Amino acid sequence: MTFEEVKAILTANGGLPPGPITPDAPLARAGVDSMALVVLSLQVEDRLGLEISEDELSTAASVGDLAELIRRHAECPA
């Protein structure tokens, strides 16, 4: 999943404001909270069939890292 796809999910469904979010934006500064991670987890499962827990998503340091984490799971599902 690309950064733009993650950003779109977070702004459309995760409650984040549609303002500028950069790949290197820390999760807290971008407004990503636990509810946004729940939404992202559910959207990833719906769209890609991947189950990634909110706890694992919360280990990402930035929004770009979220996209990279999801991409790695898609390439090598557990």
Biopython code that builds the backbone (N, CA, C, O; Angstrom):
import numpy as np
from Bio.PDB.StructureBuilder import StructureBuilder

atoms = [
    (1, "MET", "N", (0.864, -1.171, 0.000)),
    (1, "MET", "CA", (0.000, 0.000, 0.000)),
    (1, "MET", "C", (0.906, 1.227, 0.000)),
    (1, "MET", "O", (1.903, 1.283, 0.720)),
    (2, "THR", "N", (0.545, 2.189, -0.806)),
    (2, "THR", "CA", (1.373, 3.386, -0.926)),
    (2, "THR", "C", (1.060, 4.388, 0.185)),
    (2, "THR", "O", (0.038, 4.298, 0.865)),
    (3, "PHE", "N", (1.974, 5.341, 0.344)),
    (3, "PHE", "CA", (1.750, 6.418, 1.303)),
    (3, "PHE", "C", (0.452, 7.149, 0.988)),
    (3, "PHE", "O", (-0.327, 7.446, 1.894)),
    (4, "GLU", "N", (0.211, 7.442, -0.289)),
    (4, "GLU", "CA", (-0.999, 8.172, -0.681)),
    (4, "GLU", "C", (-2.260, 7.389, -0.327)),
    (4, "GLU", "O", (-3.262, 7.983, 0.072)),
    (5, "GLU", "N", (-2.224, 6.065, -0.469)),
    (5, "GLU", "CA", (-3.383, 5.237, -0.105)),
    (5, "GLU", "C", (-3.620, 5.270, 1.402)),
    (5, "GLU", "O", (-4.759, 5.390, 1.854)),
    (6, "VAL", "N", (-2.544, 5.165, 2.175)),
    (6, "VAL", "CA", (-2.667, 5.236, 3.634)),
    (6, "VAL", "C", (-3.209, 6.604, 4.040)),
    (6, "VAL", "O", (-4.111, 6.699, 4.872)),
    (7, "LYS", "N", (-2.663, 7.643, 3.458)),
    (7, "LYS", "CA", (-3.121, 9.006, 3.754)),
    (7, "LYS", "C", (-4.604, 9.157, 3.424)),
    (7, "LYS", "O", (-5.354, 9.753, 4.197)),
    (8, "ALA", "N", (-5.029, 8.622, 2.282)),
    (8, "ALA", "CA", (-6.434, 8.720, 1.880)),
    (8, "ALA", "C", (-7.347, 8.009, 2.873)),
    (8, "ALA", "O", (-8.411, 8.528, 3.212)),
    (9, "ILE", "N", (-6.950, 6.841, 3.340)),
    (9, "ILE", "CA", (-7.753, 6.109, 4.328)),
    (9, "ILE", "C", (-7.832, 6.900, 5.620)),
    (9, "ILE", "O", (-8.908, 7.043, 6.201)),
    (10, "LEU", "N", (-6.696, 7.413, 6.071)),
    (10, "LEU", "CA", (-6.671, 8.137, 7.343)),
    (10, "LEU", "C", (-7.490, 9.417, 7.293)),
    (10, "LEU", "O", (-8.117, 9.786, 8.286)),
    (11, "THR", "N", (-7.493, 10.101, 6.152)),
    (11, "THR", "CA", (-8.261, 11.344, 6.068)),
    (11, "THR", "C", (-9.732, 11.083, 5.771)),
    (11, "THR", "O", (-10.594, 11.797, 6.283)),
    (12, "ALA", "N", (-10.038, 10.077, 4.956)),
    (12, "ALA", "CA", (-11.435, 9.809, 4.593)),
    (12, "ALA", "C", (-12.186, 9.056, 5.680)),
    (12, "ALA", "O", (-13.366, 9.314, 5.915)),
    (13, "ASN", "N", (-11.504, 8.123, 6.344)),
    (13, "ASN", "CA", (-12.180, 7.256, 7.298)),
    (13, "ASN", "C", (-11.635, 7.328, 8.716)),
    (13, "ASN", "O", (-12.319, 6.940, 9.663)),
    (14, "GLY", "N", (-10.417, 7.818, 8.871)),
    (14, "GLY", "CA", (-9.767, 7.784, 10.174)),
    (14, "GLY", "C", (-9.888, 9.049, 10.989)),
    (14, "GLY", "O", (-9.337, 9.135, 12.087)),
    (15, "GLY", "N", (-10.601, 10.034, 10.471)),
    (15, "GLY", "CA", (-10.827, 11.251, 11.231)),
    (15, "GLY", "C", (-9.713, 12.277, 11.177)),
    (15, "GLY", "O", (-9.757, 13.270, 11.903)),
    (16, "LEU", "N", (-8.707, 12.059, 10.326)),
    (16, "LEU", "CA", (-7.632, 13.047, 10.221)),
    (16, "LEU", "C", (-8.069, 14.199, 9.336)),
    (16, "LEU", "O", (-8.795, 13.998, 8.362)),
    (17, "PRO", "N", (-7.631, 15.401, 9.669)),
    (17, "PRO", "CA", (-7.954, 16.539, 8.806)),
    (17, "PRO", "C", (-7.238, 16.376, 7.465)),
    (17, "PRO", "O", (-6.149, 15.803, 7.414)),
    (18, "PRO", "N", (-7.833, 16.871, 6.388)),
    (18, "PRO", "CA", (-7.234, 16.679, 5.073)),
    (18, "PRO", "C", (-6.034, 17.578, 4.795)),
    (18, "PRO", "O", (-5.612, 17.695, 3.644)),
    (19, "GLY", "N", (-5.488, 18.202, 5.801)),
    (19, "GLY", "CA", (-4.329, 19.070, 5.629)),
    (19, "GLY", "C", (-3.109, 18.303, 5.178)),
    (19, "GLY", "O", (-3.173, 17.095, 4.949)),
    (20, "PRO", "N", (-2.003, 18.999, 5.051)),
    (20, "PRO", "CA", (-0.790, 18.354, 4.553)),
    (20, "PRO", "C", (-0.243, 17.318, 5.538)),
    (20, "PRO", "O", (0.036, 17.623, 6.698)),
    (21, "ILE", "N", (-0.103, 16.115, 5.053)),
    (21, "ILE", "CA", (0.518, 15.030, 5.814)),
    (21, "ILE", "C", (1.653, 14.524, 4.941)),
    (21, "ILE", "O", (1.441, 14.145, 3.789)),
    (22, "THR", "N", (2.852, 14.519, 5.492)),
    (22, "THR", "CA", (4.015, 14.068, 4.736)),
    (22, "THR", "C", (4.410, 12.671, 5.184)),
    (22, "THR", "O", (4.048, 12.254, 6.284)),
    (23, "PRO", "N", (5.151, 11.935, 4.348)),
    (23, "PRO", "CA", (5.562, 10.587, 4.732)),
    (23, "PRO", "C", (6.361, 10.543, 6.034)),
    (23, "PRO", "O", (6.274, 9.569, 6.783)),
    (24, "ASP", "N", (7.139, 11.594, 6.307)),
    (24, "ASP", "CA", (7.971, 11.577, 7.511)),
    (24, "ASP", "C", (7.275, 12.171, 8.730)),
    (24, "ASP", "O", (7.898, 12.322, 9.781)),
    (25, "ALA", "N", (6.000, 12.508, 8.606)),
    (25, "ALA", "CA", (5.263, 13.074, 9.744)),
    (25, "ALA", "C", (5.086, 12.019, 10.833)),
    (25, "ALA", "O", (4.550, 10.943, 10.569)),
    (26, "PRO", "N", (5.532, 12.317, 12.060)),
    (26, "PRO", "CA", (5.292, 11.388, 13.163)),
    (26, "PRO", "C", (3.786, 11.169, 13.340)),
    (26, "PRO", "O", (2.990, 12.075, 13.096)),
    (27, "LEU", "N", (3.407, 9.975, 13.760)),
    (27, "LEU", "CA", (1.984, 9.645, 13.878)),
    (27, "LEU", "C", (1.232, 10.656, 14.730)),
    (27, "LEU", "O", (0.169, 11.131, 14.330)),
    (28, "ALA", "N", (1.767, 10.991, 15.892)),
    (28, "ALA", "CA", (1.066, 11.921, 16.788)),
    (28, "ALA", "C", (0.908, 13.293, 16.145)),
    (28, "ALA", "O", (-0.158, 13.901, 16.246)),
    (29, "ARG", "N", (1.941, 13.785, 15.493)),
    (29, "ARG", "CA", (1.870, 15.105, 14.870)),
    (29, "ARG", "C", (0.873, 15.114, 13.707)),
    (29, "ARG", "O", (0.238, 16.134, 13.444)),
    (30, "ALA", "N", (0.737, 13.987, 13.017)),
    (30, "ALA", "CA", (-0.210, 13.886, 11.903)),
    (30, "ALA", "C", (-1.638, 13.701, 12.400)),
    (30, "ALA", "O", (-2.587, 13.785, 11.620)),
    (31, "GLY", "N", (-1.793, 13.448, 13.701)),
    (31, "GLY", "CA", (-3.127, 13.260, 14.258)),
    (31, "GLY", "C", (-3.593, 11.818, 14.265)),
    (31, "GLY", "O", (-4.776, 11.546, 14.468)),
    (32, "VAL", "N", (-2.667, 10.889, 14.042)),
    (32, "VAL", "CA", (-3.021, 9.469, 14.028)),
    (32, "VAL", "C", (-3.117, 8.988, 15.472)),
    (32, "VAL", "O", (-2.119, 8.931, 16.191)),
    (33, "ASP", "N", (-4.335, 8.644, 15.882)),
    (33, "ASP", "CA", (-4.556, 8.126, 17.230)),
    (33, "ASP", "C", (-4.974, 6.660, 17.140)),
    (33, "ASP", "O", (-4.990, 6.080, 16.054)),
    (34, "SER", "N", (-5.309, 6.070, 18.274)),
    (34, "SER", "CA", (-5.646, 4.646, 18.295)),
    (34, "SER", "C", (-6.878, 4.345, 17.443)),
    (34, "SER", "O", (-6.943, 3.290, 16.812)),
    (35, "MET", "N", (-7.848, 5.247, 17.413)),
    (35, "MET", "CA", (-9.040, 5.016, 16.599)),
    (35, "MET", "C", (-8.690, 5.027, 15.112)),
    (35, "MET", "O", (-9.219, 4.222, 14.344)),
    (36, "ALA", "N", (-7.812, 5.925, 14.707)),
    (36, "ALA", "CA", (-7.385, 5.963, 13.303)),
    (36, "ALA", "C", (-6.661, 4.670, 12.928)),
    (36, "ALA", "O", (-6.802, 4.184, 11.806)),
    (37, "LEU", "N", (-5.891, 4.115, 13.856)),
    (37, "LEU", "CA", (-5.195, 2.857, 13.588)),
    (37, "LEU", "C", (-6.169, 1.693, 13.482)),
    (37, "LEU", "O", (-5.958, 0.781, 12.683)),
    (38, "VAL", "N", (-7.235, 1.712, 14.280)),
    (38, "VAL", "CA", (-8.276, 0.682, 14.173)),
    (38, "VAL", "C", (-8.907, 0.747, 12.782)),
    (38, "VAL", "O", (-9.073, -0.276, 12.117)),
    (39, "VAL", "N", (-9.252, 1.945, 12.358)),
    (39, "VAL", "CA", (-9.854, 2.132, 11.030)),
    (39, "VAL", "C", (-8.893, 1.655, 9.942)),
    (39, "VAL", "O", (-9.302, 0.956, 9.015)),
    (40, "LEU", "N", (-7.631, 2.026, 10.052)),
    (40, "LEU", "CA", (-6.640, 1.615, 9.061)),
    (40, "LEU", "C", (-6.515, 0.097, 9.028)),
    (40, "LEU", "O", (-6.463, -0.497, 7.951)),
    (41, "SER", "N", (-6.466, -0.534, 10.194)),
    (41, "SER", "CA", (-6.369, -1.984, 10.275)),
    (41, "SER", "C", (-7.547, -2.653, 9.570)),
    (41, "SER", "O", (-7.362, -3.610, 8.817)),
    (42, "LEU", "N", (-8.748, -2.152, 9.813)),
    (42, "LEU", "CA", (-9.945, -2.718, 9.181)),
    (42, "LEU", "C", (-9.938, -2.496, 7.672)),
    (42, "LEU", "O", (-10.319, -3.386, 6.913)),
    (43, "GLN", "N", (-9.511, -1.323, 7.236)),
    (43, "GLN", "CA", (-9.456, -1.026, 5.803)),
    (43, "GLN", "C", (-8.410, -1.890, 5.090)),
    (43, "GLN", "O", (-8.637, -2.343, 3.968)),
    (44, "VAL", "N", (-7.276, -2.114, 5.737)),
    (44, "VAL", "CA", (-6.239, -2.974, 5.154)),
    (44, "VAL", "C", (-6.778, -4.393, 5.008)),
    (44, "VAL", "O", (-6.549, -5.050, 3.992)),
    (45, "GLU", "N", (-7.491, -4.860, 6.023)),
    (45, "GLU", "CA", (-8.068, -6.204, 5.946)),
    (45, "GLU", "C", (-9.107, -6.277, 4.824)),
    (45, "GLU", "O", (-9.114, -7.235, 4.051)),
    (46, "ASP", "N", (-9.979, -5.278, 4.728)),
    (46, "ASP", "CA", (-11.002, -5.267, 3.676)),
    (46, "ASP", "C", (-10.397, -5.181, 2.282)),
    (46, "ASP", "O", (-10.816, -5.902, 1.377)),
    (47, "ARG", "N", (-9.426, -4.316, 2.107)),
    (47, "ARG", "CA", (-8.872, -4.062, 0.773)),
    (47, "ARG", "C", (-7.845, -5.094, 0.328)),
    (47, "ARG", "O", (-7.799, -5.474, -0.842)),
    (48, "LEU", "N", (-7.015, -5.546, 1.278)),
    (48, "LEU", "CA", (-5.899, -6.417, 0.916)),
    (48, "LEU", "C", (-5.999, -7.824, 1.487)),
    (48, "LEU", "O", (-5.225, -8.705, 1.110)),
    (49, "GLY", "N", (-6.946, -8.041, 2.392)),
    (49, "GLY", "CA", (-7.068, -9.347, 3.023)),
    (49, "GLY", "C", (-5.968, -9.626, 4.031)),
    (49, "GLY", "O", (-5.711, -10.782, 4.368)),
    (50, "LEU", "N", (-5.314, -8.575, 4.516)),
    (50, "LEU", "CA", (-4.222, -8.724, 5.480)),
    (50, "LEU", "C", (-4.699, -8.344, 6.870)),
    (50, "LEU", "O", (-5.367, -7.325, 7.048)),
    (51, "GLU", "N", (-4.359, -9.151, 7.841)),
    (51, "GLU", "CA", (-4.684, -8.818, 9.223)),
    (51, "GLU", "C", (-3.432, -8.270, 9.901)),
    (51, "GLU", "O", (-2.476, -9.000, 10.162)),
    (52, "ILE", "N", (-3.463, -6.984, 10.174)),
    (52, "ILE", "CA", (-2.368, -6.326, 10.885)),
    (52, "ILE", "C", (-3.003, -5.626, 12.076)),
    (52, "ILE", "O", (-3.881, -4.779, 11.913)),
    (53, "SER", "N", (-2.559, -5.982, 13.265)),
    (53, "SER", "CA", (-3.175, -5.433, 14.473)),
    (53, "SER", "C", (-2.849, -3.956, 14.649)),
    (53, "SER", "O", (-1.855, -3.444, 14.134)),
    (54, "GLU", "N", (-3.717, -3.298, 15.390)),
    (54, "GLU", "CA", (-3.469, -1.899, 15.717)),
    (54, "GLU", "C", (-2.172, -1.769, 16.509)),
    (54, "GLU", "O", (-1.437, -0.795, 16.350)),
    (55, "ASP", "N", (-1.893, -2.757, 17.364)),
    (55, "ASP", "CA", (-0.655, -2.722, 18.146)),
    (55, "ASP", "C", (0.568, -2.720, 17.230)),
    (55, "ASP", "O", (1.525, -1.982, 17.462)),
    (56, "GLU", "N", (0.527, -3.548, 16.193)),
    (56, "GLU", "CA", (1.665, -3.580, 15.273)),
    (56, "GLU", "C", (1.744, -2.284, 14.470)),
    (56, "GLU", "O", (2.831, -1.746, 14.265)),
    (57, "LEU", "N", (0.595, -1.783, 14.017)),
    (57, "LEU", "CA", (0.595, -0.521, 13.281)),
    (57, "LEU", "C", (1.151, 0.610, 14.139)),
    (57, "LEU", "O", (1.814, 1.511, 13.625)),
    (58, "SER", "N", (0.888, 0.569, 15.435)),
    (58, "SER", "CA", (1.336, 1.645, 16.326)),
    (58, "SER", "C", (2.848, 1.660, 16.513)),
    (58, "SER", "O", (3.386, 2.619, 17.068)),
    (59, "THR", "N", (3.546, 0.620, 16.063)),
    (59, "THR", "CA", (5.009, 0.607, 16.173)),
    (59, "THR", "C", (5.662, 1.484, 15.109)),
    (59, "THR", "O", (6.849, 1.796, 15.206)),
    (60, "ALA", "N", (4.901, 1.881, 14.102)),
    (60, "ALA", "CA", (5.446, 2.751, 13.055)),
    (60, "ALA", "C", (5.740, 4.126, 13.641)),
    (60, "ALA", "O", (4.972, 4.648, 14.449)),
    (61, "ALA", "N", (6.851, 4.700, 13.227)),
    (61, "ALA", "CA", (7.239, 6.018, 13.741)),
    (61, "ALA", "C", (6.589, 7.151, 12.958)),
    (61, "ALA", "O", (6.393, 8.246, 13.484)),
    (62, "SER", "N", (6.254, 6.879, 11.690)),
    (62, "SER", "CA", (5.707, 7.938, 10.839)),
    (62, "SER", "C", (4.617, 7.368, 9.937)),
    (62, "SER", "O", (4.410, 6.156, 9.879)),
    (63, "VAL", "N", (3.935, 8.253, 9.245)),
    (63, "VAL", "CA", (2.896, 7.819, 8.318)),
    (63, "VAL", "C", (3.516, 7.022, 7.169)),
    (63, "VAL", "O", (2.937, 6.032, 6.721)),
    (64, "GLY", "N", (4.670, 7.439, 6.698)),
    (64, "GLY", "CA", (5.375, 6.683, 5.667)),
    (64, "GLY", "C", (5.761, 5.294, 6.143)),
    (64, "GLY", "O", (5.714, 4.332, 5.377)),
    (65, "ASP", "N", (6.146, 5.189, 7.416)),
    (65, "ASP", "CA", (6.475, 3.882, 7.988)),
    (65, "ASP", "C", (5.250, 2.972, 8.028)),
    (65, "ASP", "O", (5.375, 1.759, 7.864)),
    (66, "LEU", "N", (4.064, 3.549, 8.246)),
    (66, "LEU", "CA", (2.829, 2.753, 8.196)),
    (66, "LEU", "C", (2.675, 2.116, 6.818)),
    (66, "LEU", "O", (2.392, 0.923, 6.703)),
    (67, "ALA", "N", (2.864, 2.917, 5.781)),
    (67, "ALA", "CA", (2.742, 2.407, 4.415)),
    (67, "ALA", "C", (3.767, 1.307, 4.159)),
    (67, "ALA", "O", (3.448, 0.289, 3.544)),
    (68, "GLU", "N", (4.988, 1.508, 4.625)),
    (68, "GLU", "CA", (6.047, 0.510, 4.440)),
    (68, "GLU", "C", (5.728, -0.775, 5.194)),
    (68, "GLU", "O", (5.941, -1.864, 4.662)),
    (69, "LEU", "N", (5.227, -0.672, 6.404)),
    (69, "LEU", "CA", (4.859, -1.842, 7.197)),
    (69, "LEU", "C", (3.781, -2.647, 6.474)),
    (69, "LEU", "O", (3.867, -3.872, 6.393)),
    (70, "ILE", "N", (2.778, -1.966, 5.954)),
    (70, "ILE", "CA", (1.695, -2.643, 5.231)),
    (70, "ILE", "C", (2.239, -3.283, 3.960)),
    (70, "ILE", "O", (1.872, -4.410, 3.627)),
    (71, "ARG", "N", (3.106, -2.578, 3.251)),
    (71, "ARG", "CA", (3.702, -3.122, 2.024)),
    (71, "ARG", "C", (4.491, -4.396, 2.304)),
    (71, "ARG", "O", (4.404, -5.365, 1.549)),
    (72, "ARG", "N", (5.265, -4.391, 3.395)),
    (72, "ARG", "CA", (6.038, -5.590, 3.763)),
    (72, "ARG", "C", (5.119, -6.762, 4.058)),
    (72, "ARG", "O", (5.406, -7.889, 3.655)),
    (73, "HIS", "N", (4.021, -6.513, 4.752)),
    (73, "HIS", "CA", (3.064, -7.586, 5.037)),
    (73, "HIS", "C", (2.447, -8.128, 3.748)),
    (73, "HIS", "O", (2.224, -9.332, 3.619)),
    (74, "ALA", "N", (2.178, -7.247, 2.809)),
    (74, "ALA", "CA", (1.575, -7.666, 1.543)),
    (74, "ALA", "C", (2.542, -8.535, 0.738)),
    (74, "ALA", "O", (2.124, -9.473, 0.059)),
    (75, "GLU", "N", (3.830, -8.220, 0.817)),
    (75, "GLU", "CA", (4.838, -8.981, 0.084)),
    (75, "GLU", "C", (5.136, -10.319, 0.729)),
    (75, "GLU", "O", (5.453, -11.289, 0.041)),
    (76, "CYS", "N", (5.038, -10.373, 2.042)),
    (76, "CYS", "CA", (5.411, -11.580, 2.779)),
    (76, "CYS", "C", (4.404, -11.830, 3.895)),
    (76, "CYS", "O", (4.739, -11.673, 5.069)),
    (77, "PRO", "N", (3.158, -12.221, 3.548)),
    (77, "PRO", "CA", (2.159, -12.431, 4.601)),
    (77, "PRO", "C", (2.571, -13.563, 5.534)),
    (77, "PRO", "O", (3.133, -14.572, 5.107)),
    (78, "ALA", "N", (2.282, -13.374, 6.801)),
    (78, "ALA", "CA", (2.661, -14.377, 7.815)),
    (78, "ALA", "C", (1.736, -15.565, 7.775)),
    (78, "ALA", "O", (1.902, -16.504, 8.554)),
]
sb = StructureBuilder()
sb.init_structure("model")
sb.init_model(0)
sb.init_chain("A")
sb.init_seg("    ")
for serial, (resi, resn, name, xyz) in enumerate(atoms, 1):
    if name == "N":
        sb.init_residue(resn, " ", resi, " ")
    sb.init_atom(name, np.array(xyz, "f"), 0.0, 1.0, " ", f" {name:<3s}", serial, name[0])
structure = sb.get_structure()
